[in-house]
């Protein structure tokens, strides 16, 4: 069983964040939401571990300890 890693784990995190924000440039709210949904599903598929995904849901909602 794998646990969700909440420690910093992205090299050059500032550049990653800038790329993520830039991805949304020129999109309206509906397009931005749809892009986020597609990205979440792509990354969830890549992770593939239901336990980790459930932990991520809790962390995103603010329920993680």
N, CA, C and O atoms as a Tripos MOL2 file, in Angstrom:
@<TRIPOS>MOLECULE
protein
  260   259    65     0     0
PROTEIN
NO_CHARGES

@<TRIPOS>ATOM
      1 N           0.8490   -1.1740    0.0000 N.3       1 UNK1
      2 CA          0.0000    0.0000    0.0000 C.3       1 UNK1
      3 C           0.8950    1.2380    0.0000 C.2       1 UNK1
      4 O           1.8580    1.3190    0.7620 O.2       1 UNK1
      5 N           0.5700    2.1830   -0.8490 N.am      2 UNK2
      6 CA          1.3210    3.4190   -0.9800 C.3       2 UNK2
      7 C           0.5490    4.5590   -0.3200 C.2       2 UNK2
      8 O          -0.6800    4.6030   -0.3700 O.2       2 UNK2
      9 N           1.2870    5.4800    0.2970 N.am      3 UNK3
     10 CA          0.6610    6.6600    0.8790 C.3       3 UNK3
     11 C           0.9290    7.8690    0.0020 C.2       3 UNK3
     12 O           1.9290    7.9340   -0.7130 O.2       3 UNK3
     13 N           0.0240    8.8120    0.0720 N.am      4 UNK4
     14 CA          0.1420   10.0640   -0.6660 C.3       4 UNK4
     15 C           1.3420   10.8430   -0.1490 C.2       4 UNK4
     16 O           1.5120   11.0010    1.0590 O.2       4 UNK4
     17 N           2.1610   11.3210   -1.0500 N.am      5 UNK5
     18 CA          3.3190   12.1420   -0.6960 C.3       5 UNK5
     19 C           2.9000   13.6070   -0.7400 C.2       5 UNK5
     20 O           2.6020   14.1370   -1.8100 O.2       5 UNK5
     21 N           2.8780   14.2630    0.4210 N.am      6 UNK6
     22 CA          2.5430   15.6810    0.4900 C.3       6 UNK6
     23 C           3.7770   16.5580    0.6880 C.2       6 UNK6
     24 O           3.6640   17.7740    0.8430 O.2       6 UNK6
     25 N           4.9550   15.9310    0.6820 N.am      7 UNK7
     26 CA          6.1970   16.6950    0.7830 C.3       7 UNK7
     27 C           6.5250   17.3160   -0.5760 C.2       7 UNK7
     28 O           6.1550   16.7640   -1.6120 O.2       7 UNK7
     29 N           7.2160   18.4600   -0.5810 N.am      8 UNK8
     30 CA          7.6200   19.0450   -1.8730 C.3       8 UNK8
     31 C           8.3650   18.0100   -2.7100 C.2       8 UNK8
     32 O           9.2970   17.3670   -2.2280 O.2       8 UNK8
     33 N           7.9450   17.8530   -3.9730 N.am      9 UNK9
     34 CA          8.4770   16.7610   -4.7830 C.3       9 UNK9
     35 C           8.6080   17.1400   -6.2600 C.2       9 UNK9
     36 O           8.8450   16.2750   -7.1020 O.2       9 UNK9
     37 N           8.4570   18.4150   -6.5730 N.am     10 UNK10
     38 CA          8.5300   18.8540   -7.9690 C.3      10 UNK10
     39 C           9.7710   19.7330   -8.1380 C.2      10 UNK10
     40 O           9.8460   20.8200   -7.5660 O.2      10 UNK10
     41 N          10.7460   19.2590   -8.9260 N.am     11 UNK11
     42 CA         11.9070   20.1030   -9.1930 C.3      11 UNK11
     43 C          11.4660   21.3860   -9.9020 C.2      11 UNK11
     44 O          10.5650   21.3590  -10.7400 O.2      11 UNK11
     45 N          12.0910   22.4820   -9.5700 N.am     12 UNK12
     46 CA         11.7840   23.7870  -10.1640 C.3      12 UNK12
     47 C          10.2850   24.0780  -10.0870 C.2      12 UNK12
     48 O           9.6330   24.3730  -11.0880 O.2      12 UNK12
     49 N           9.7660   23.9850   -8.8610 N.am     13 UNK13
     50 CA          8.3160   24.1330   -8.6410 C.3      13 UNK13
     51 C           7.7810   25.4800   -9.1120 C.2      13 UNK13
     52 O           6.6200   25.5660   -9.5110 O.2      13 UNK13
     53 N           8.5900   26.5290   -9.0790 N.am     14 UNK14
     54 CA          8.1190   27.8290   -9.5600 C.3      14 UNK14
     55 C           7.8450   27.7930  -11.0650 C.2      14 UNK14
     56 O           6.8510   28.3490  -11.5320 O.2      14 UNK14
     57 N           8.7160   27.1470  -11.8100 N.am     15 UNK15
     58 CA          8.5080   27.0240  -13.2580 C.3      15 UNK15
     59 C           7.2930   26.1490  -13.5570 C.2      15 UNK15
     60 O           6.5360   26.4280  -14.4860 O.2      15 UNK15
     61 N           7.1110   25.0880  -12.7640 N.am     16 UNK16
     62 CA          5.9210   24.2390  -12.9360 C.3      16 UNK16
     63 C           4.6570   25.0570  -12.7190 C.2      16 UNK16
     64 O           3.7190   24.9820  -13.5120 O.2      16 UNK16
     65 N           4.6320   25.8420  -11.6390 N.am     17 UNK17
     66 CA          3.4490   26.6540  -11.3390 C.3      17 UNK17
     67 C           3.1940   27.6630  -12.4560 C.2      17 UNK17
     68 O           2.0480   27.8590  -12.8610 O.2      17 UNK17
     69 N           4.2390   28.2980  -12.9530 N.am     18 UNK18
     70 CA          4.0880   29.2580  -14.0540 C.3      18 UNK18
     71 C           3.5200   28.5740  -15.2940 C.2      18 UNK18
     72 O           2.6620   29.1330  -15.9760 O.2      18 UNK18
     73 N           3.9980   27.3650  -15.5870 N.am     19 UNK19
     74 CA          3.5010   26.6090  -16.7400 C.3      19 UNK19
     75 C           2.0210   26.2580  -16.5600 C.2      19 UNK19
     76 O           1.2340   26.3420  -17.5030 O.2      19 UNK19
     77 N           1.6580   25.8670  -15.3400 N.am     20 UNK20
     78 CA          0.2620   25.5330  -15.0460 C.3      20 UNK20
     79 C          -0.6380   26.7540  -15.2240 C.2      20 UNK20
     80 O          -1.7090   26.6560  -15.8240 O.2      20 UNK20
     81 N          -0.2130   27.8840  -14.7130 N.am     21 UNK21
     82 CA         -1.0010   29.1140  -14.8500 C.3      21 UNK21
     83 C          -1.0850   29.5260  -16.3180 C.2      21 UNK21
     84 O          -2.1520   29.9160  -16.7930 O.2      21 UNK21
     85 N           0.0380   29.4390  -17.0380 N.am     22 UNK22
     86 CA          0.0690   29.8000  -18.4490 C.3      22 UNK22
     87 C          -0.8570   28.9210  -19.2790 C.2      22 UNK22
     88 O          -1.4090   29.3710  -20.2830 O.2      22 UNK22
     89 N          -1.0280   27.6820  -18.8670 N.am     23 UNK23
     90 CA         -1.9150   26.7540  -19.5580 C.3      23 UNK23
     91 C          -3.3410   27.2890  -19.6420 C.2      23 UNK23
     92 O          -4.0860   26.9570  -20.5650 O.2      23 UNK23
     93 N          -3.7110   28.1180  -18.6710 N.am     24 UNK24
     94 CA         -5.0700   28.6490  -18.5960 C.3      24 UNK24
     95 C          -5.2360   30.0140  -19.2800 C.2      24 UNK24
     96 O          -6.3530   30.5180  -19.3970 O.2      24 UNK24
     97 N          -4.1330   30.6050  -19.7270 N.am     25 UNK25
     98 CA         -4.2210   31.9080  -20.3900 C.3      25 UNK25
     99 C          -5.1290   31.8500  -21.6060 C.2      25 UNK25
    100 O          -5.0180   30.9490  -22.4380 O.2      25 UNK25
    101 N          -6.0280   32.8230  -21.7000 N.am     26 UNK26
    102 CA         -6.9230   32.9210  -22.8410 C.3      26 UNK26
    103 C          -8.1770   32.0710  -22.7270 C.2      26 UNK26
    104 O          -9.0190   32.1060  -23.6240 O.2      26 UNK26
    105 N          -8.3250   31.3060  -21.6440 N.am     27 UNK27
    106 CA         -9.5000   30.4670  -21.4750 C.3      27 UNK27
    107 C         -10.5310   31.1860  -20.6100 C.2      27 UNK27
    108 O         -10.1760   31.9130  -19.6820 O.2      27 UNK27
    109 N         -11.8010   30.9790  -20.9210 N.am     28 UNK28
    110 CA        -12.8420   31.4900  -20.0290 C.3      28 UNK28
    111 C         -13.0060   30.5060  -18.8740 C.2      28 UNK28
    112 O         -12.3540   29.4620  -18.8370 O.2      28 UNK28
    113 N         -13.8780   30.8460  -17.9380 N.am     29 UNK29
    114 CA        -14.0330   30.0270  -16.7290 C.3      29 UNK29
    115 C         -14.4470   28.5920  -17.0630 C.2      29 UNK29
    116 O         -13.9260   27.6510  -16.4640 O.2      29 UNK29
    117 N         -15.3590   28.4120  -17.9940 N.am     30 UNK30
    118 CA        -15.8230   27.0670  -18.3530 C.3      30 UNK30
    119 C         -14.6950   26.2560  -19.0030 C.2      30 UNK30
    120 O         -14.5220   25.0760  -18.6990 O.2      30 UNK30
    121 N         -13.9400   26.8850  -19.8870 N.am     31 UNK31
    122 CA        -12.8290   26.1950  -20.5430 C.3      31 UNK31
    123 C         -11.7380   25.8340  -19.5300 C.2      31 UNK31
    124 O         -11.1490   24.7550  -19.5960 O.2      31 UNK31
    125 N         -11.4810   26.7470  -18.5970 N.am     32 UNK32
    126 CA        -10.4870   26.5000  -17.5610 C.3      32 UNK32
    127 C         -10.9070   25.3360  -16.6630 C.2      32 UNK32
    128 O         -10.0850   24.4880  -16.3180 O.2      32 UNK32
    129 N         -12.1740   25.2970  -16.2910 N.am     33 UNK33
    130 CA        -12.6850   24.1940  -15.4760 C.3      33 UNK33
    131 C         -12.5980   22.8690  -16.2150 C.2      33 UNK33
    132 O         -12.2380   21.8470  -15.6310 O.2      33 UNK33
    133 N         -12.9290   22.8870  -17.5080 N.am     34 UNK34
    134 CA        -12.8510   21.6620  -18.3050 C.3      34 UNK34
    135 C         -11.4000   21.1930  -18.4280 C.2      34 UNK34
    136 O         -11.1260   19.9950  -18.3560 O.2      34 UNK34
    137 N         -10.4820   22.1250  -18.6130 N.am     35 UNK35
    138 CA         -9.0640   21.7860  -18.6800 C.3      35 UNK35
    139 C          -8.6070   21.1580  -17.3650 C.2      35 UNK35
    140 O          -7.9080   20.1450  -17.3690 O.2      35 UNK35
    141 N          -8.9980   21.7560  -16.2470 N.am     36 UNK36
    142 CA         -8.6380   21.1940  -14.9400 C.3      36 UNK36
    143 C          -9.1870   19.7840  -14.7750 C.2      36 UNK36
    144 O          -8.4900   18.9040  -14.2720 O.2      36 UNK36
    145 N         -10.4260   19.5620  -15.1930 N.am     37 UNK37
    146 CA        -11.0290   18.2300  -15.0750 C.3      37 UNK37
    147 C         -10.2600   17.2080  -15.9140 C.2      37 UNK37
    148 O          -9.9950   16.0990  -15.4500 O.2      37 UNK37
    149 N          -9.9010   17.5760  -17.1430 N.am     38 UNK38
    150 CA         -9.1340   16.6540  -17.9930 C.3      38 UNK38
    151 C          -7.7680   16.3590  -17.3780 C.2      38 UNK38
    152 O          -7.3160   15.2150  -17.3660 O.2      38 UNK38
    153 N          -7.1170   17.4070  -16.8680 N.am     39 UNK39
    154 CA         -5.8000   17.2250  -16.2560 C.3      39 UNK39
    155 C          -5.8870   16.3140  -15.0320 C.2      39 UNK39
    156 O          -5.0360   15.4430  -14.8490 O.2      39 UNK39
    157 N          -6.8970   16.5060  -14.2030 N.am     40 UNK40
    158 CA         -7.0900   15.6560  -13.0230 C.3      40 UNK40
    159 C          -7.2710   14.1970  -13.4430 C.2      40 UNK40
    160 O          -6.6610   13.3040  -12.8540 O.2      40 UNK40
    161 N          -8.0970   13.9520  -14.4470 N.am     41 UNK41
    162 CA         -8.3330   12.5760  -14.8870 C.3      41 UNK41
    163 C          -7.0790   11.9490  -15.4900 C.2      41 UNK41
    164 O          -6.8170   10.7670  -15.2670 O.2      41 UNK41
    165 N          -6.3060   12.7140  -16.2450 N.am     42 UNK42
    166 CA         -5.0610   12.2000  -16.8250 C.3      42 UNK42
    167 C          -4.0780   11.8280  -15.7180 C.2      42 UNK42
    168 O          -3.4780   10.7540  -15.7490 O.2      42 UNK42
    169 N          -3.9160   12.7260  -14.7340 N.am     43 UNK43
    170 CA         -2.9800   12.4580  -13.6430 C.3      43 UNK43
    171 C          -3.4750   11.3350  -12.7360 C.2      43 UNK43
    172 O          -2.6730   10.5330  -12.2570 O.2      43 UNK43
    173 N          -4.7780   11.2650  -12.4950 N.am     44 UNK44
    174 CA         -5.3350   10.1740  -11.6840 C.3      44 UNK44
    175 C          -5.0970    8.8330  -12.3660 C.2      44 UNK44
    176 O          -4.7630    7.8470  -11.7100 O.2      44 UNK44
    177 N          -5.2690    8.7990  -13.6740 N.am     45 UNK45
    178 CA         -5.0070    7.5680  -14.4110 C.3      45 UNK45
    179 C          -3.5370    7.1860  -14.2990 C.2      45 UNK45
    180 O          -3.2120    6.0090  -14.1460 O.2      45 UNK45
    181 N          -2.6620    8.1580  -14.3720 N.am     46 UNK46
    182 CA         -1.2290    7.8870  -14.2560 C.3      46 UNK46
    183 C          -0.8880    7.3270  -12.8700 C.2      46 UNK46
    184 O          -0.1010    6.3870  -12.7590 O.2      46 UNK46
    185 N          -1.4760    7.8970  -11.8180 N.am     47 UNK47
    186 CA         -1.2440    7.4170  -10.4530 C.3      47 UNK47
    187 C          -1.7870    6.0050  -10.3040 C.2      47 UNK47
    188 O          -1.0760    5.0960   -9.8760 O.2      47 UNK47
    189 N          -3.0470    5.8320  -10.6590 N.am     48 UNK48
    190 CA         -3.6460    4.5080  -10.7150 C.3      48 UNK48
    191 C          -3.9440    3.8170   -9.3910 C.2      48 UNK48
    192 O          -4.6750    2.8260   -9.3740 O.2      48 UNK48
    193 N          -3.4120    4.3000   -8.3080 N.am     49 UNK49
    194 CA         -3.5880    3.6720   -6.9930 C.3      49 UNK49
    195 C          -4.7860    4.3090   -6.2950 C.2      49 UNK49
    196 O          -4.7250    5.4750   -5.9040 O.2      49 UNK49
    197 N          -5.8800    3.5520   -6.1340 N.am     50 UNK50
    198 CA         -7.1200    4.0990   -5.5590 C.3      50 UNK50
    199 C          -6.9190    4.6220   -4.1440 C.2      50 UNK50
    200 O          -7.5320    5.6190   -3.7610 O.2      50 UNK50
    201 N          -6.0680    3.9620   -3.3620 N.am     51 UNK51
    202 CA         -5.8080    4.4240   -2.0070 C.3      51 UNK51
    203 C          -5.1590    5.8090   -2.0270 C.2      51 UNK51
    204 O          -5.5560    6.6980   -1.2740 O.2      51 UNK51
    205 N          -4.1710    5.9830   -2.8830 N.am     52 UNK52
    206 CA         -3.4980    7.2800   -3.0040 C.3      52 UNK52
    207 C          -4.4780    8.3390   -3.4950 C.2      52 UNK52
    208 O          -4.4700    9.4700   -3.0090 O.2      52 UNK52
    209 N          -5.3120    7.9790   -4.4490 N.am     53 UNK53
    210 CA         -6.2880    8.9400   -4.9730 C.3      53 UNK53
    211 C          -7.2940    9.3480   -3.8960 C.2      53 UNK53
    212 O          -7.6590   10.5210   -3.8050 O.2      53 UNK53
    213 N          -7.7440    8.3970   -3.0840 N.am     54 UNK54
    214 CA         -8.6590    8.7150   -1.9830 C.3      54 UNK54
    215 C          -7.9860    9.6480   -0.9830 C.2      54 UNK54
    216 O          -8.6160   10.5780   -0.4790 O.2      54 UNK54
    217 N          -6.7120    9.4030   -0.6920 N.am     55 UNK55
    218 CA         -5.9680   10.2930    0.1940 C.3      55 UNK55
    219 C          -5.8410   11.6990   -0.4190 C.2      55 UNK55
    220 O          -5.9240   12.7010    0.2920 O.2      55 UNK55
    221 N          -5.6420   11.7590   -1.7130 N.am     56 UNK56
    222 CA         -5.5420   13.0550   -2.4010 C.3      56 UNK56
    223 C          -6.8680   13.8040   -2.3220 C.2      56 UNK56
    224 O          -6.8780   15.0180   -2.1220 O.2      56 UNK56
    225 N          -7.9900   13.0950   -2.4760 N.am     57 UNK57
    226 CA         -9.3000   13.7440   -2.3330 C.3      57 UNK57
    227 C          -9.4240   14.3800   -0.9550 C.2      57 UNK57
    228 O          -9.8400   15.5320   -0.8280 O.2      57 UNK57
    229 N          -9.0580   13.6230    0.0740 N.am     58 UNK58
    230 CA         -9.1570   14.1280    1.4480 C.3      58 UNK58
    231 C          -8.2380   15.3280    1.6470 C.2      58 UNK58
    232 O          -8.6310   16.3090    2.2780 O.2      58 UNK58
    233 N          -7.0220   15.2610    1.1160 N.am     59 UNK59
    234 CA         -6.0730   16.3750    1.2590 C.3      59 UNK59
    235 C          -6.5900   17.6240    0.5560 C.2      59 UNK59
    236 O          -6.5000   18.7300    1.0890 O.2      59 UNK59
    237 N          -7.1300   17.4390   -0.6420 N.am     60 UNK60
    238 CA         -7.6480   18.5830   -1.3840 C.3      60 UNK60
    239 C          -8.8540   19.2170   -0.6980 C.2      60 UNK60
    240 O          -9.0610   20.4280   -0.7640 O.2      60 UNK60
    241 N          -9.6310   18.3870   -0.0500 N.am     61 UNK61
    242 CA        -10.8150   18.8830    0.6600 C.3      61 UNK61
    243 C         -10.4300   19.5040    1.9940 C.2      61 UNK61
    244 O         -11.2060   20.2590    2.5790 O.2      61 UNK61
    245 N          -9.2360   19.1870    2.4720 N.am     62 UNK62
    246 CA         -8.7710   19.7350    3.7390 C.3      62 UNK62
    247 C          -8.9800   18.8070    4.9130 C.2      62 UNK62
    248 O          -8.8560   19.2280    6.0630 O.2      62 UNK62
    249 N          -9.3010   17.5280    4.6400 N.am     63 UNK63
    250 CA         -9.5820   16.5480    5.6970 C.3      63 UNK63
    251 C          -8.3480   15.7510    6.0960 C.2      63 UNK63
    252 O          -8.4010   14.9760    7.0510 O.2      63 UNK63
    253 N          -7.2330   15.9260    5.3780 N.am     64 UNK64
    254 CA         -6.0480   15.1210    5.6690 C.3      64 UNK64
    255 C          -5.3580   15.6310    6.9260 C.2      64 UNK64
    256 O          -5.3980   16.8200    7.2440 O.2      64 UNK64
    257 N          -4.7320   14.7060    7.6240 N.am     65 UNK65
    258 CA         -3.9900   15.0930    8.8360 C.3      65 UNK65
    259 C          -2.5170   15.1580    8.5380 C.2      65 UNK65
    260 O          -1.7210   15.4660    9.4250 O.2      65 UNK65
@<TRIPOS>BOND
     1     1     2 1
     2     2     3 1
     3     3     4 2
     4     3     5 am
     5     5     6 1
     6     6     7 1
     7     7     8 2
     8     7     9 am
     9     9    10 1
    10    10    11 1
    11    11    12 2
    12    11    13 am
    13    13    14 1
    14    14    15 1
    15    15    16 2
    16    15    17 am
    17    17    18 1
    18    18    19 1
    19    19    20 2
    20    19    21 am
    21    21    22 1
    22    22    23 1
    23    23    24 2
    24    23    25 am
    25    25    26 1
    26    26    27 1
    27    27    28 2
    28    27    29 am
    29    29    30 1
    30    30    31 1
    31    31    32 2
    32    31    33 am
    33    33    34 1
    34    34    35 1
    35    35    36 2
    36    35    37 am
    37    37    38 1
    38    38    39 1
    39    39    40 2
    40    39    41 am
    41    41    42 1
    42    42    43 1
    43    43    44 2
    44    43    45 am
    45    45    46 1
    46    46    47 1
    47    47    48 2
    48    47    49 am
    49    49    50 1
    50    50    51 1
    51    51    52 2
    52    51    53 am
    53    53    54 1
    54    54    55 1
    55    55    56 2
    56    55    57 am
    57    57    58 1
    58    58    59 1
    59    59    60 2
    60    59    61 am
    61    61    62 1
    62    62    63 1
    63    63    64 2
    64    63    65 am
    65    65    66 1
    66    66    67 1
    67    67    68 2
    68    67    69 am
    69    69    70 1
    70    70    71 1
    71    71    72 2
    72    71    73 am
    73    73    74 1
    74    74    75 1
    75    75    76 2
    76    75    77 am
    77    77    78 1
    78    78    79 1
    79    79    80 2
    80    79    81 am
    81    81    82 1
    82    82    83 1
    83    83    84 2
    84    83    85 am
    85    85    86 1
    86    86    87 1
    87    87    88 2
    88    87    89 am
    89    89    90 1
    90    90    91 1
    91    91    92 2
    92    91    93 am
    93    93    94 1
    94    94    95 1
    95    95    96 2
    96    95    97 am
    97    97    98 1
    98    98    99 1
    99    99   100 2
   100    99   101 am
   101   101   102 1
   102   102   103 1
   103   103   104 2
   104   103   105 am
   105   105   106 1
   106   106   107 1
   107   107   108 2
   108   107   109 am
   109   109   110 1
   110   110   111 1
   111   111   112 2
   112   111   113 am
   113   113   114 1
   114   114   115 1
   115   115   116 2
   116   115   117 am
   117   117   118 1
   118   118   119 1
   119   119   120 2
   120   119   121 am
   121   121   122 1
   122   122   123 1
   123   123   124 2
   124   123   125 am
   125   125   126 1
   126   126   127 1
   127   127   128 2
   128   127   129 am
   129   129   130 1
   130   130   131 1
   131   131   132 2
   132   131   133 am
   133   133   134 1
   134   134   135 1
   135   135   136 2
   136   135   137 am
   137   137   138 1
   138   138   139 1
   139   139   140 2
   140   139   141 am
   141   141   142 1
   142   142   143 1
   143   143   144 2
   144   143   145 am
   145   145   146 1
   146   146   147 1
   147   147   148 2
   148   147   149 am
   149   149   150 1
   150   150   151 1
   151   151   152 2
   152   151   153 am
   153   153   154 1
   154   154   155 1
   155   155   156 2
   156   155   157 am
   157   157   158 1
   158   158   159 1
   159   159   160 2
   160   159   161 am
   161   161   162 1
   162   162   163 1
   163   163   164 2
   164   163   165 am
   165   165   166 1
   166   166   167 1
   167   167   168 2
   168   167   169 am
   169   169   170 1
   170   170   171 1
   171   171   172 2
   172   171   173 am
   173   173   174 1
   174   174   175 1
   175   175   176 2
   176   175   177 am
   177   177   178 1
   178   178   179 1
   179   179   180 2
   180   179   181 am
   181   181   182 1
   182   182   183 1
   183   183   184 2
   184   183   185 am
   185   185   186 1
   186   186   187 1
   187   187   188 2
   188   187   189 am
   189   189   190 1
   190   190   191 1
   191   191   192 2
   192   191   193 am
   193   193   194 1
   194   194   195 1
   195   195   196 2
   196   195   197 am
   197   197   198 1
   198   198   199 1
   199   199   200 2
   200   199   201 am
   201   201   202 1
   202   202   203 1
   203   203   204 2
   204   203   205 am
   205   205   206 1
   206   206   207 1
   207   207   208 2
   208   207   209 am
   209   209   210 1
   210   210   211 1
   211   211   212 2
   212   211   213 am
   213   213   214 1
   214   214   215 1
   215   215   216 2
   216   215   217 am
   217   217   218 1
   218   218   219 1
   219   219   220 2
   220   219   221 am
   221   221   222 1
   222   222   223 1
   223   223   224 2
   224   223   225 am
   225   225   226 1
   226   226   227 1
   227   227   228 2
   228   227   229 am
   229   229   230 1
   230   230   231 1
   231   231   232 2
   232   231   233 am
   233   233   234 1
   234   234   235 1
   235   235   236 2
   236   235   237 am
   237   237   238 1
   238   238   239 1
   239   239   240 2
   240   239   241 am
   241   241   242 1
   242   242   243 1
   243   243   244 2
   244   243   245 am
   245   245   246 1
   246   246   247 1
   247   247   248 2
   248   247   249 am
   249   249   250 1
   250   250   251 1
   251   251   252 2
   252   251   253 am
   253   253   254 1
   254   254   255 1
   255   255   256 2
   256   255   257 am
   257   257   258 1
   258   258   259 1
   259   259   260 2
@<TRIPOS>SUBSTRUCTURE
     1 UNK1         2 RESIDUE 1 A UNK
     2 UNK2         6 RESIDUE 1 A UNK
     3 UNK3        10 RESIDUE 1 A UNK
     4 UNK4        14 RESIDUE 1 A UNK
     5 UNK5        18 RESIDUE 1 A UNK
     6 UNK6        22 RESIDUE 1 A UNK
     7 UNK7        26 RESIDUE 1 A UNK
     8 UNK8        30 RESIDUE 1 A UNK
     9 UNK9        34 RESIDUE 1 A UNK
    10 UNK10       38 RESIDUE 1 A UNK
    11 UNK11       42 RESIDUE 1 A UNK
    12 UNK12       46 RESIDUE 1 A UNK
    13 UNK13       50 RESIDUE 1 A UNK
    14 UNK14       54 RESIDUE 1 A UNK
    15 UNK15       58 RESIDUE 1 A UNK
    16 UNK16       62 RESIDUE 1 A UNK
    17 UNK17       66 RESIDUE 1 A UNK
    18 UNK18       70 RESIDUE 1 A UNK
    19 UNK19       74 RESIDUE 1 A UNK
    20 UNK20       78 RESIDUE 1 A UNK
    21 UNK21       82 RESIDUE 1 A UNK
    22 UNK22       86 RESIDUE 1 A UNK
    23 UNK23       90 RESIDUE 1 A UNK
    24 UNK24       94 RESIDUE 1 A UNK
    25 UNK25       98 RESIDUE 1 A UNK
    26 UNK26      102 RESIDUE 1 A UNK
    27 UNK27      106 RESIDUE 1 A UNK
    28 UNK28      110 RESIDUE 1 A UNK
    29 UNK29      114 RESIDUE 1 A UNK
    30 UNK30      118 RESIDUE 1 A UNK
    31 UNK31      122 RESIDUE 1 A UNK
    32 UNK32      126 RESIDUE 1 A UNK
    33 UNK33      130 RESIDUE 1 A UNK
    34 UNK34      134 RESIDUE 1 A UNK
    35 UNK35      138 RESIDUE 1 A UNK
    36 UNK36      142 RESIDUE 1 A UNK
    37 UNK37      146 RESIDUE 1 A UNK
    38 UNK38      150 RESIDUE 1 A UNK
    39 UNK39      154 RESIDUE 1 A UNK
    40 UNK40      158 RESIDUE 1 A UNK
    41 UNK41      162 RESIDUE 1 A UNK
    42 UNK42      166 RESIDUE 1 A UNK
    43 UNK43      170 RESIDUE 1 A UNK
    44 UNK44      174 RESIDUE 1 A UNK
    45 UNK45      178 RESIDUE 1 A UNK
    46 UNK46      182 RESIDUE 1 A UNK
    47 UNK47      186 RESIDUE 1 A UNK
    48 UNK48      190 RESIDUE 1 A UNK
    49 UNK49      194 RESIDUE 1 A UNK
    50 UNK50      198 RESIDUE 1 A UNK
    51 UNK51      202 RESIDUE 1 A UNK
    52 UNK52      206 RESIDUE 1 A UNK
    53 UNK53      210 RESIDUE 1 A UNK
    54 UNK54      214 RESIDUE 1 A UNK
    55 UNK55      218 RESIDUE 1 A UNK
    56 UNK56      222 RESIDUE 1 A UNK
    57 UNK57      226 RESIDUE 1 A UNK
    58 UNK58      230 RESIDUE 1 A UNK
    59 UNK59      234 RESIDUE 1 A UNK
    60 UNK60      238 RESIDUE 1 A UNK
    61 UNK61      242 RESIDUE 1 A UNK
    62 UNK62      246 RESIDUE 1 A UNK
    63 UNK63      250 RESIDUE 1 A UNK
    64 UNK64      254 RESIDUE 1 A UNK
    65 UNK65      258 RESIDUE 1 A UNK
